[in-house]
């Protein structure tokens, strides 16, 4: 009976050790890799956020906002509000409203309705 208890405890300790090591791998290694969030979870394309400047102009990534000459304080904590844009507002099919490129967006326009 004592031998079975010792083996059972050893197996439980081993399983806990494996789970702990897997968690450390996920949080410490994967979270540093591109395509993974801070929790070590793979980022799905639908979870990738665009960033907006203080005027709500959208940039597909932080790097593109930096390339446009913005500093982090101008866009760093500002994620774009979610909205479903009607396809007629995106003639070139790049995922951004065409008015955002030429700076003519107006908050009073309903971009969910057809153009």
LINPENOR-V630672 format. One line per field, one symbol per residue. ss: DSSP state (H for helix, E for strand, - for the rest). A space follows every 10 residues. Layout:
BEGIN
ss=???
END
This chain:
BEGIN
ss=-HHHHHHHHH HHHHHHHHHH HHHHHHHHHH HH---E---- -E--HHH--- EE-----EE- -HHHHHH--- -HHHH---E- ------HHH- -------HHH HH-------- -----
END
